[in-house]
Amino acid sequence: MAVFSLPVAVSVSFSISVSAVCSLPAKAQTQLNTVVITATREPSQLSRITSDVVVIDSDQIRRSSADSIEDLLRREAGLQMTRNGGPGQISGFLLRGSGTNSTVVLIDGVRIGSATLGQADLAALSLSQVDHIEVLRGPASSLYGADAVGGVVQIFTRRGQAAMQFNAAVKVGGYGSRQAEAGLSGASGGVDYAASVGRETSNGVSSLRPGDQLGNYNPDADGFGRSNGTLNLGFTPTAGHRVGLKLVRNRLNAQYDDSEFLAPNFVQDPSPDFRSRLVNQVAALDYRGVISPALTTSLQFARGKDDSVSGGTQTQQYLTQRSQFTWQTAWKFGADKADKADKQLVALFENLKESARADAYLAAVQRNNNALALGYSGQYGAHAVQADVRRDNSSVYGDVTTGRLGWAMDVAAAWRVRALVGSTFRAPSFNDLYFPDYGVNSVRPEKGRSVEAGLSWQHAASNASITVYRNKVRDQIGYQPDSMICPAGVGSSYQYGCAANISRARLTGATLAASTSAGGLILRANVDVLDAKDADTGMRLSRRAAHQESLNADYVSGAWNFSAALLAVGSRPDGVVQLGGYETLDLRTTWRMTPQWSLEAKLLNATNRNIEPLRDYQALGRQAWLGLRFDSAGL
């Protein structure tokens, strides 16, 4: 697929998207009343939001043929994905060109991920745990602190409502793949509950291709096993006040290819059974109360653990633990009745304690961060404004202040414009600070400044939008190969280099989206164009595709549902090589045999494309699935 220059691609893609939407009839409906949380940390209507937010609802997730959360995010929210092979392998993602360690990932408001690496690995999470997802694209450090440079991905688990409901599903697929899941939810007498369990396994293929540059190829298949469990309990003693308990646990056991160099000969040996064993879990106790029609307060105590053990005959463990306390109060005003208020003030205090223990570290390490934040959003006729400011104080890197200012205006009945500016930062990971012979405890946080503008159109069941953005990042943390520049650390030779603030980046791009529905047909299209460069050298940043497009079609006819998903990814550099672009086509059919029972068949990578997600790695070829689902509430 040809790579267009940024202005040409934006112009052509937007014209195609809008004309396609306008040419189809639509029934009356609107998405402007959709309520989101991530954009302001409090429930707010999309019509009052000045930032770029994508909502992936439960219907989209249920209809999707995506094989993982990361695959769903790239189709529906434009994230680019990197993965060391097929499903279950270590994965990363790029949001607006920012790396995995520059995007905050939350589960119901609780930050997850490894503080040693400074990022969350979505490979351990299962789609069966998810109710819906919100993706805030753009600067968000003024609300969420460190690492919210590219944005925030917030995953919401299910909560019990009304009568008891039970659901279960089993699936079998190619490459020896199996899936099973079950869930129970409901609410009665002030108590709500939701629980789910799931298990996935697959034989997979060799994660590496023969002849890889490092000689790590092993012809055995690299499969995975993934299990998960979620429990969400709530008690409402009186209207407007709820106390909740949440438990989430995920376990991943994935094979991969690598080599060992063991004494006494130190000869390369790629034959051991290398495995990555990852356990992450979250426990949270929270309270949310409506003190008065104008005042709402929330408290959350959460603890998370990310435990990773990897290797062959010799293994390395990295254990990260996080304790998080959040107090948040929202005050609504600006109207005679608080429930009609068009202005809101949010005050926040957050304490985050992180600790890590690793076989490679000389000792356990920890840090503590206290933050105060203030956010304002208001509606003034056709105008909406949003302003946030946050002050973080870290025991390691000191004080950092970030802010964001957004504005939007309804310029006509169907048209809306918006603009937003914000500052961000990414904190150095524990590896950047403490890894022996690499980490430097004086490494500074990365700093960023972002600006974006958007135009959206909505009419009945059709909508289209375009957002253009530019993000400049300075003091990027990376590998400094010149040991003479590295500090003379006690007990650290740095003979092979060290971590340092070495570069600047410039991320410029555009996102275009359109959707429509007519009768039983739903169409959604996304186009993302990215120009990600090292600002000092002008070179494209590694693993960033210049463009990515997706088209999703769903058609319902009686008891039948048909869907197709087309994804196109442009070429991208990976080290000194250029990886070719590729396209994939996924097909899915569901037959509702009864209101509760349905049969599903899907074909992933239907054209059997040979995909190289990263240099020398390989994804799965064509894969067929067959599944049976039961839902007591009806489908």
C-alpha positions as CSV (number, residue, x, y, z in Angstrom):
1,M,0.0,0.0,0.0
2,A,1.4,3.4,-1.0
3,V,2.4,5.8,1.7
4,F,0.9,9.3,1.2
5,S,2.2,12.5,2.6
6,L,0.3,13.7,5.7
7,P,-1.8,16.5,4.1
8,V,-2.8,14.5,1.1
9,A,-3.8,11.4,3.1
10,V,-5.9,13.5,5.5
11,S,-7.7,15.3,2.7
12,V,-8.4,12.2,0.6
13,S,-9.4,10.0,3.6
14,F,-11.8,12.6,5.1
15,S,-13.5,13.2,1.8
16,I,-14.1,9.4,1.3
17,S,-15.3,8.9,4.9
18,V,-17.8,11.8,4.9
19,S,-19.2,11.0,1.4
20,A,-19.7,7.4,2.4
21,V,-21.6,8.3,5.5
22,C,-23.8,10.9,3.8
23,S,-24.8,8.5,1.0
24,L,-26.5,6.1,3.3
25,P,-30.0,6.6,4.8
26,A,-30.1,6.6,8.6
27,K,-32.6,6.3,11.4
28,A,-32.9,8.9,14.1
29,Q,-30.4,8.3,16.9
30,T,-27.5,10.2,18.5
31,Q,-24.3,9.4,20.4
32,L,-24.0,12.8,21.9
33,N,-25.7,11.7,25.2
34,T,-23.2,8.9,25.7
35,V,-21.7,9.2,29.2
36,V,-17.9,8.8,29.6
37,I,-15.7,9.0,32.7
38,T,-12.1,9.0,31.6
39,A,-12.1,12.5,30.0
40,T,-12.8,14.4,33.2
41,R,-12.6,11.6,35.9
42,E,-16.4,12.1,36.5
43,P,-19.4,11.0,34.4
44,S,-19.8,13.5,31.6
45,Q,-21.7,13.6,28.3
46,L,-19.7,13.4,25.1
47,S,-21.4,16.6,24.0
48,R,-19.5,18.4,26.8
49,I,-16.1,16.9,26.2
50,T,-13.3,18.9,24.5
51,S,-10.9,16.0,24.2
52,D,-10.7,13.0,21.7
53,V,-12.5,10.0,23.3
54,V,-13.4,6.7,21.8
55,V,-15.9,4.4,23.5
56,I,-15.9,0.7,22.7
57,D,-19.2,-0.5,24.1
58,S,-20.3,-4.1,25.1
59,D,-22.2,-4.6,21.8
60,Q,-19.1,-3.8,19.7
61,I,-17.0,-6.2,21.8
62,R,-19.6,-9.0,21.5
63,R,-19.8,-8.6,17.7
64,S,-16.0,-8.2,17.2
65,S,-13.9,-11.0,15.8
66,A,-10.8,-9.6,17.6
67,D,-8.6,-12.2,19.2
68,S,-7.4,-10.0,22.1
69,I,-7.8,-6.6,23.8
70,E,-4.9,-5.1,21.9
71,D,-6.3,-6.3,18.5
72,L,-9.7,-4.7,19.5
73,L,-8.0,-1.4,20.4
74,R,-6.2,-1.1,17.0
75,R,-9.4,-1.8,15.1
76,E,-11.7,0.5,17.1
77,A,-9.4,3.2,18.5
78,G,-6.5,3.4,16.0
79,L,-3.8,2.1,18.3
80,Q,-0.9,0.4,16.5
81,M,0.2,-2.9,17.9
82,T,3.6,-4.6,18.4
83,R,3.7,-8.2,19.4
84,N,6.5,-10.9,19.6
85,G,4.6,-13.4,17.6
86,G,0.9,-14.5,17.8
87,P,-1.7,-14.2,20.5
88,G,-0.5,-14.6,24.0
89,Q,3.0,-13.3,23.2
90,I,4.4,-10.1,24.8
91,S,2.6,-7.2,23.3
92,G,2.9,-3.4,23.1
93,F,0.9,-0.6,21.5
94,L,1.4,2.8,20.2
95,L,-1.2,5.5,20.8
96,R,-0.6,8.6,18.6
97,G,2.9,7.3,18.1
98,S,3.7,7.3,21.8
99,G,5.1,4.0,23.1
100,T,3.5,1.6,25.5
101,N,5.3,3.2,28.4
102,S,3.8,6.5,27.5
103,T,0.2,5.4,27.9
104,V,-1.6,4.8,31.2
105,V,-3.8,1.7,31.4
106,L,-6.5,1.5,34.1
107,I,-8.9,-1.2,35.2
108,D,-11.9,0.5,36.8
109,G,-9.7,3.5,37.8
110,V,-6.7,1.4,39.1
111,R,-3.4,1.7,37.3
112,I,-1.9,-1.6,36.2
113,G,1.4,-2.7,34.7
114,S,5.0,-3.2,35.6
115,A,7.0,-0.4,37.3
116,T,10.3,-2.1,36.3
117,L,9.4,-1.8,32.6
118,G,7.2,1.2,33.1
119,Q,4.3,-0.3,31.0
120,A,1.3,-2.6,31.0
121,D,1.3,-5.8,29.0
122,L,-2.2,-6.4,27.7
123,A,-1.4,-10.0,26.7
124,A,-2.4,-11.2,30.2
125,L,-5.9,-9.7,30.0
126,S,-8.9,-11.4,28.3
127,L,-11.8,-9.9,26.4
128,S,-14.1,-12.0,28.5
129,Q,-13.5,-9.8,31.5
130,V,-14.4,-6.5,29.7
131,D,-17.7,-4.7,29.8
132,H,-16.6,-1.6,27.8
133,I,-13.4,0.4,27.1
134,E,-12.8,4.1,27.0
135,V,-9.7,5.5,25.2
136,L,-8.7,9.1,25.8
137,R,-6.4,10.0,23.0
138,G,-4.1,13.0,23.7
139,P,-2.4,14.6,26.7
140,A,-3.8,13.5,30.0
141,S,-1.1,13.9,32.6
142,S,-3.0,16.8,34.1
143,L,-5.6,14.2,35.2
144,Y,-3.7,11.0,35.5
145,G,-0.1,12.0,36.2
146,A,3.0,10.3,34.9
147,D,3.0,8.4,31.5
148,A,-0.3,9.8,30.1
149,V,1.5,11.2,27.1
150,G,-0.2,9.4,24.3
151,G,-3.4,9.1,26.4
152,V,-5.3,6.7,28.7
153,V,-6.9,3.3,28.1
154,Q,-9.5,2.5,30.8
155,I,-11.0,-1.0,30.9
156,F,-14.3,-1.3,32.7
157,T,-15.4,-4.7,34.1
158,R,-19.0,-5.8,34.4
159,R,-21.3,-4.7,37.3
160,G,-24.4,-6.5,38.3
161,Q,-27.8,-5.0,37.5
162,A,-31.4,-6.1,38.0
163,A,-32.3,-9.8,37.9
164,M,-29.7,-12.6,38.0
165,Q,-28.1,-13.4,34.7
166,F,-25.8,-16.2,33.7
167,N,-23.7,-16.5,30.6
168,A,-21.2,-19.1,29.3
169,A,-19.3,-19.8,26.1
170,V,-17.0,-22.5,24.7
171,K,-14.9,-22.1,21.5
172,V,-12.5,-24.3,19.5
173,G,-10.1,-23.1,16.8
174,G,-7.2,-23.8,14.6
175,Y,-3.6,-24.2,16.0
176,G,-5.1,-26.3,18.8
177,S,-6.9,-23.3,20.3
178,R,-9.5,-23.6,23.1
179,Q,-11.6,-21.0,25.0
180,A,-14.1,-21.3,27.8
181,E,-15.7,-18.6,30.0
182,A,-18.6,-18.2,32.4
183,G,-20.2,-15.3,34.2
184,L,-22.9,-14.5,36.8
185,S,-24.3,-11.1,37.7
186,G,-27.3,-9.5,39.2
187,A,-28.6,-7.1,41.9
188,S,-31.1,-7.6,44.8
189,G,-31.8,-5.8,48.1
190,G,-29.1,-3.2,47.8
191,V,-26.4,-5.8,46.8
192,D,-25.0,-6.0,43.3
193,Y,-22.6,-8.7,42.1
194,A,-20.7,-9.8,39.0
195,A,-18.3,-12.7,38.7
196,S,-16.5,-14.2,35.7
197,V,-13.9,-16.9,35.0
198,G,-12.2,-17.8,31.8
199,R,-9.5,-20.0,30.3
200,E,-7.7,-19.9,26.9
201,T,-5.0,-22.1,25.4
202,S,-3.4,-22.4,22.0
203,N,-0.5,-24.4,20.6
204,G,0.4,-21.4,18.3
205,V,3.4,-21.4,16.0
206,S,7.1,-20.7,16.5
207,S,7.3,-17.0,17.6
208,L,10.4,-16.5,15.4
209,R,11.1,-17.1,11.8
210,P,14.0,-19.3,10.7
211,G,17.3,-17.4,10.2
212,D,16.6,-14.6,12.6
213,Q,19.4,-12.1,13.2
214,L,20.3,-13.3,16.7
215,G,20.1,-17.0,16.0
216,N,17.3,-17.6,18.6
217,Y,15.0,-19.6,16.3
218,N,13.6,-22.9,17.7
219,P,11.2,-24.8,15.4
220,D,8.9,-25.9,18.2
221,A,5.5,-24.2,18.5
222,D,5.2,-21.4,21.0
223,G,1.8,-21.7,22.6
224,F,0.2,-20.0,25.6
225,G,-2.3,-20.6,28.4
226,R,-4.2,-17.7,29.9
227,S,-6.7,-17.8,32.8
228,N,-8.6,-15.0,34.5
229,G,-11.1,-14.3,37.2
230,T,-13.0,-11.2,38.2
231,L,-15.3,-10.4,41.2
232,N,-17.2,-7.2,41.6
233,L,-19.4,-6.8,44.7
234,G,-21.3,-3.7,45.7
235,F,-23.6,-2.7,48.6
236,T,-25.9,0.3,48.5
237,P,-27.2,0.9,52.1
238,T,-29.1,4.0,51.0
239,A,-29.8,5.6,47.7
240,G,-26.8,7.4,46.3
241,H,-24.2,5.7,48.4
242,R,-22.3,2.5,47.3
243,V,-19.4,0.6,48.8
244,G,-17.7,-1.7,46.3
245,L,-15.1,-4.5,46.4
246,K,-13.2,-5.5,43.2
247,L,-10.9,-8.4,42.7
248,V,-9.1,-9.1,39.3
249,R,-6.6,-11.9,38.7
250,N,-4.9,-12.9,35.4
251,R,-2.3,-15.5,34.8
252,L,-0.4,-16.0,31.5
253,N,2.1,-18.8,30.6
254,A,3.5,-18.2,27.2
255,Q,6.4,-19.9,25.3
256,Y,8.8,-17.9,23.3
257,D,12.2,-18.3,21.5
258,D,15.5,-17.1,23.0
259,S,19.0,-18.4,23.7
260,E,21.2,-19.1,26.7
261,F,25.0,-18.8,27.1
262,L,25.8,-21.0,30.1
263,A,29.1,-21.8,31.7
264,P,31.6,-23.3,31.2
265,N,31.6,-22.9,27.4
266,F,29.1,-20.0,27.0
267,V,28.0,-21.5,23.7
268,Q,24.7,-20.2,22.3
269,D,21.8,-22.6,23.0
270,P,18.3,-21.9,21.7
271,S,16.9,-25.3,22.6
272,P,15.5,-24.8,26.1
273,D,11.7,-24.3,26.6
274,F,11.6,-20.6,27.2
275,R,8.5,-19.3,29.0
276,S,7.1,-16.1,30.3
277,R,4.9,-16.5,33.3
278,L,3.0,-13.4,34.3
279,V,0.5,-12.9,37.1
280,N,-1.2,-9.6,37.6
281,Q,-3.9,-8.9,40.1
282,V,-5.9,-6.0,41.4
283,A,-7.8,-5.6,44.7
284,A,-9.8,-2.4,45.3
285,L,-12.2,-1.1,47.9
286,D,-14.1,2.0,46.9
287,Y,-16.9,4.3,48.1
288,R,-19.0,6.7,46.0
289,G,-21.6,8.9,47.6
290,V,-24.0,11.6,46.6
291,I,-23.7,14.0,49.5
292,S,-26.1,16.4,48.0
293,P,-27.5,17.0,44.4
294,A,-24.5,19.3,43.9
295,L,-21.8,17.4,45.7
296,T,-20.4,13.9,45.0
297,T,-17.4,12.3,46.6
298,S,-15.4,9.1,45.9
299,L,-12.7,7.2,47.8
300,Q,-10.7,4.3,46.5
301,F,-8.0,2.1,48.1
302,A,-6.3,-0.3,45.7
303,R,-3.4,-2.6,45.6
304,G,-1.9,-4.2,42.5
305,K,0.8,-6.8,41.8
306,D,2.6,-7.6,38.6
307,D,4.8,-10.7,38.9
308,S,6.8,-11.8,36.0
309,V,9.1,-14.8,35.8
310,S,10.8,-15.6,32.4
311,G,13.6,-17.7,31.0
312,G,14.6,-21.2,30.1
313,T,16.8,-23.4,32.4
314,Q,17.6,-20.2,34.3
315,T,14.9,-17.6,35.1
316,Q,14.6,-14.0,36.1
317,Q,11.8,-12.6,38.3
318,Y,10.5,-9.0,38.4
319,L,7.9,-8.3,41.0
320,T,6.1,-4.9,41.1
321,Q,3.6,-3.9,43.7
322,R,1.5,-0.7,43.7
323,S,-0.6,0.8,46.5
324,Q,-3.0,3.6,45.4
325,F,-5.3,5.8,47.4
326,T,-7.5,8.3,45.6
327,W,-9.9,10.9,47.0
328,Q,-12.1,12.8,44.6
329,T,-14.9,15.3,45.0
330,A,-17.1,16.9,42.3
331,W,-19.2,20.0,42.7
332,K,-21.8,20.8,40.1
333,F,-23.2,24.3,39.8
334,G,-24.4,26.9,37.3
335,A,-28.1,26.0,37.2
336,D,-31.2,26.2,39.4
337,K,-31.1,22.4,39.9
338,A,-27.8,20.5,40.4
339,D,-28.9,17.7,38.1
340,K,-29.2,20.2,35.3
341,A,-25.9,21.9,36.1
342,D,-23.8,22.9,33.2
343,K,-20.5,23.5,35.2
344,Q,-18.4,21.1,37.3
345,L,-15.4,21.4,39.5
346,V,-13.4,18.3,40.4
347,A,-10.7,18.2,43.2
348,L,-8.4,15.2,43.5
349,F,-5.7,13.9,45.9
350,E,-3.8,10.8,44.9
351,N,-1.1,8.8,46.6
352,L,0.8,6.1,44.7
353,K,3.4,3.9,46.3
354,E,5.5,1.6,44.0
355,S,8.0,-1.0,45.0
356,A,9.9,-3.5,43.0
357,R,12.1,-6.6,43.7
358,A,14.0,-8.3,40.9
359,D,16.7,-11.0,40.7
360,A,18.8,-8.5,38.7
361,Y,18.5,-5.7,41.2
362,L,21.0,-5.3,44.0
363,A,18.2,-4.5,46.5
364,A,14.5,-3.8,46.6
365,V,13.5,-0.3,45.4
366,Q,10.5,1.9,46.0
367,R,9.2,5.4,45.4
368,N,6.2,7.4,46.6
369,N,4.2,10.0,44.7
370,N,1.6,12.5,46.0
371,A,-0.5,14.5,43.6
372,L,-3.1,17.3,43.8
373,A,-5.3,18.1,40.8
374,L,-8.1,20.5,40.0
375,G,-10.4,20.2,36.9
376,Y,-13.1,22.4,35.6
377,S,-15.6,21.9,32.8
378,G,-18.4,24.1,31.8
379,Q,-21.0,24.8,29.2
380,Y,-21.6,28.4,28.0
381,G,-24.4,28.2,25.4
382,A,-22.8,26.7,22.3
383,H,-19.3,26.7,23.9
384,A,-17.7,24.1,26.1
385,V,-14.5,24.6,28.1
386,Q,-12.3,22.3,30.1
387,A,-9.2,23.1,32.2
388,D,-7.1,20.8,34.3
389,V,-3.9,21.3,36.4
390,R,-2.0,18.8,38.4
391,R,1.0,18.8,40.7
392,D,2.9,15.6,41.2
393,N,5.6,15.2,43.9
394,S,7.8,12.1,43.6
395,S,10.3,10.9,46.1
396,V,12.7,10.1,43.2
397,Y,12.4,12.8,40.6
398,G,10.8,15.7,42.5
399,D,7.9,18.1,41.4
400,V,6.2,18.1,38.1
401,T,3.3,20.4,37.1
402,T,1.1,19.6,34.1
403,G,-2.0,21.4,32.7
404,R,-4.5,21.1,29.9
405,L,-6.9,23.6,28.3
406,G,-9.7,22.6,25.9
407,W,-12.5,24.4,24.0
408,A,-15.3,23.2,21.8
409,M,-18.2,24.9,20.0
410,D,-21.3,23.8,18.2
411,V,-21.0,25.9,15.0
412,A,-24.1,24.5,13.4
413,A,-26.9,21.9,14.1
414,A,-24.7,19.0,13.0
415,W,-21.1,20.4,13.2
416,R,-18.7,20.9,16.1
417,V,-15.2,22.2,16.3
418,R,-12.7,21.8,19.2
419,A,-9.1,22.6,20.2
420,L,-6.9,21.4,23.0
421,V,-3.4,22.1,24.4
422,G,-1.7,20.2,27.2
423,S,1.6,19.3,28.8
424,T,2.7,15.8,29.8
425,F,5.5,13.8,31.3
426,R,6.7,10.2,31.5
427,A,8.4,9.0,34.6
428,P,11.6,6.9,34.4
429,S,11.0,3.3,35.1
430,F,12.8,1.3,37.8
431,N,14.9,-0.2,35.1
432,D,15.9,3.2,33.9
433,L,16.9,4.2,37.4
434,Y,18.3,1.0,39.0
435,F,19.1,-1.8,36.6
436,P,22.7,-2.8,37.3
437,D,25.3,-1.3,34.8
438,Y,22.5,0.5,33.0
439,G,20.2,2.4,35.3
440,V,21.1,6.0,36.4
441,N,19.2,7.5,39.3
442,S,19.5,11.0,38.0
443,V,17.6,10.4,34.8
444,R,14.9,13.1,34.4
445,P,11.3,12.5,33.4
446,E,10.4,13.1,29.7
447,K,8.4,16.3,29.1
448,G,5.9,16.8,26.3
449,R,3.7,19.6,24.9
450,S,0.7,18.6,22.7
451,V,-1.8,20.6,20.6
452,E,-4.7,19.3,18.6
453,A,-7.8,20.4,16.8
454,G,-10.9,18.6,15.7
455,L,-14.0,18.8,13.5
456,S,-17.0,16.5,13.9
457,W,-20.3,16.0,12.1
458,Q,-23.3,14.2,13.5
459,H,-26.7,13.6,11.8
460,A,-29.2,11.0,13.0
461,A,-27.3,7.6,12.9
462,S,-24.3,8.9,10.9
463,N,-21.2,10.7,12.2
464,A,-17.7,11.6,11.0
465,S,-14.8,13.3,12.6
466,I,-11.2,14.4,12.0
467,T,-8.6,15.3,14.6
468,V,-5.1,16.6,13.8
469,Y,-2.4,16.8,16.4
470,R,1.2,17.5,17.1
471,N,3.1,16.3,20.2
472,K,6.7,17.4,20.9
473,V,8.6,15.4,23.5
474,R,12.0,16.4,25.0
475,D,14.4,14.6,27.3
476,Q,13.4,11.2,25.9
477,I,14.8,8.4,27.9
478,G,16.9,5.8,26.0
479,Y,20.1,4.0,25.6
480,Q,23.3,6.0,25.7
481,P,26.1,3.8,24.1
482,D,29.0,6.2,25.0
483,S,30.1,5.0,28.4
484,M,32.3,8.1,28.7
485,I,29.1,10.2,29.0
486,C,27.7,7.9,31.7
487,P,28.2,8.9,35.3
488,A,30.8,7.2,37.5
489,G,28.3,5.2,39.6
490,V,29.3,3.3,42.7
491,G,29.3,-0.4,41.8
492,S,28.4,0.3,38.2
493,S,30.9,0.3,35.4
494,Y,28.6,1.3,32.6
495,Q,31.1,-0.2,30.2
496,Y,28.4,-0.9,27.7
497,G,26.5,2.4,28.1
498,C,23.6,3.5,30.3
499,A,20.2,5.1,30.5
500,A,20.0,8.8,29.7
501,N,17.9,11.7,28.4
502,I,19.2,11.5,24.9
503,S,16.7,12.8,22.3
504,R,13.6,14.6,21.3
505,A,10.6,13.4,19.3
506,R,8.0,15.1,17.1
507,L,4.7,13.2,16.7
508,T,2.4,14.6,14.1
509,G,-0.7,13.0,12.8
510,A,-4.4,12.8,12.0
511,T,-7.2,10.5,13.0
512,L,-10.4,10.2,10.9
513,A,-13.4,8.2,11.9
514,A,-16.9,7.7,10.4
515,S,-19.8,5.4,11.2
516,T,-23.4,5.0,10.0
517,S,-26.3,2.5,10.3
518,A,-29.1,1.8,8.0
519,G,-31.7,-0.9,8.7
520,G,-29.6,-3.9,9.9
521,L,-26.3,-2.6,8.6
522,I,-23.7,-0.8,10.7
523,L,-20.5,0.5,9.1
524,R,-17.4,2.0,11.0
525,A,-14.2,3.2,9.4
526,N,-11.0,4.6,10.9
527,V,-8.0,6.1,9.2
528,D,-4.8,7.0,11.2
529,V,-1.9,8.9,9.6
530,L,1.3,9.3,11.6
531,D,4.6,11.2,11.0
532,A,6.8,10.2,14.0
533,K,10.3,11.4,13.9
534,D,13.4,11.9,16.0
535,A,13.5,15.7,16.1
536,D,17.3,15.8,16.2
537,T,18.0,13.4,13.2
538,G,14.8,13.6,11.2
539,M,14.7,9.8,11.1
540,R,11.3,8.0,11.5
541,L,10.9,6.4,14.9
542,S,11.1,2.6,15.0
543,R,8.0,0.4,14.6
544,R,5.7,3.3,13.8
545,A,3.6,2.8,10.6
546,A,3.0,5.9,8.6
547,H,-0.7,4.9,8.3
548,Q,-3.3,2.4,9.5
549,E,-6.8,1.9,8.3
550,S,-9.8,-0.3,9.5
551,L,-13.2,-0.9,8.1
552,N,-15.9,-2.8,10.1
553,A,-19.2,-4.0,8.8
554,D,-22.0,-5.6,10.8
555,Y,-25.3,-6.8,9.3
556,V,-28.2,-8.3,11.2
557,S,-31.0,-10.2,9.5
558,G,-33.4,-12.0,11.8
559,A,-31.6,-14.6,13.8
560,W,-28.4,-14.1,11.7
561,N,-25.5,-11.7,12.2
562,F,-22.7,-11.3,9.7
563,S,-19.6,-9.2,10.2
564,A,-16.4,-8.4,8.4
565,A,-13.3,-6.5,9.6
566,L,-10.6,-5.2,7.2
567,L,-7.3,-3.9,8.7
568,A,-4.5,-2.3,6.7
569,V,-1.1,-1.5,8.3
570,G,1.6,0.5,6.4
571,S,5.3,-0.3,6.3
572,R,7.4,0.6,9.3
573,P,11.1,0.7,10.2
574,D,12.4,-1.8,12.8
575,G,16.0,-1.2,13.5
576,V,17.9,-1.2,10.2
577,V,15.2,-3.0,8.2
578,Q,11.9,-1.9,6.8
579,L,8.9,-4.2,7.5
580,G,6.4,-4.4,4.7
581,G,2.8,-3.4,5.1
582,Y,0.0,-5.9,5.2
583,E,-3.8,-6.3,5.2
584,T,-6.0,-8.8,7.1
585,L,-9.6,-9.7,6.6
586,D,-11.6,-11.3,9.5
587,L,-15.1,-12.8,9.0
588,R,-17.7,-13.7,11.6
589,T,-21.2,-15.3,11.5
590,T,-23.6,-15.8,14.4
591,W,-26.8,-17.7,14.4
592,R,-29.2,-17.2,17.3
593,M,-30.8,-20.6,17.6
594,T,-33.0,-19.5,20.5
595,P,-33.2,-16.2,22.5
596,Q,-30.6,-17.7,24.8
597,W,-28.4,-19.9,22.6
598,S,-26.2,-18.9,19.7
599,L,-23.7,-20.5,17.5
600,E,-20.7,-18.6,16.2
601,A,-18.2,-19.2,13.4
602,K,-15.3,-16.9,12.5
603,L,-12.3,-17.0,10.1
604,L,-9.4,-14.8,11.2
605,N,-6.8,-13.7,8.6
606,A,-9.1,-15.2,5.9
607,T,-6.6,-14.5,3.1
608,N,-3.8,-16.2,5.0
609,R,-1.4,-13.2,4.9
610,N,2.2,-13.8,6.0
611,I,2.5,-11.2,8.7
612,E,5.7,-10.0,10.4
613,P,4.6,-8.0,13.4
614,L,8.2,-7.2,14.5
615,R,11.5,-8.0,12.9
616,D,12.0,-11.8,12.6
617,Y,8.7,-12.6,14.4
618,Q,5.6,-14.2,12.8
619,A,1.9,-14.1,13.5
620,L,-0.7,-16.8,12.9
621,G,-1.9,-17.6,9.5
622,R,-5.5,-18.4,8.6
623,Q,-7.5,-19.6,11.7
624,A,-11.0,-20.9,11.9
625,W,-13.1,-20.8,15.1
626,L,-16.4,-22.4,16.1
627,G,-18.2,-21.5,19.3
628,L,-21.4,-22.0,21.3
629,R,-22.8,-19.3,23.7
630,F,-25.5,-19.2,26.3
631,D,-26.9,-16.0,27.8
632,S,-29.9,-16.2,30.1
633,A,-30.9,-12.6,29.4
634,G,-31.2,-13.3,25.6
635,L,-29.0,-12.0,22.9
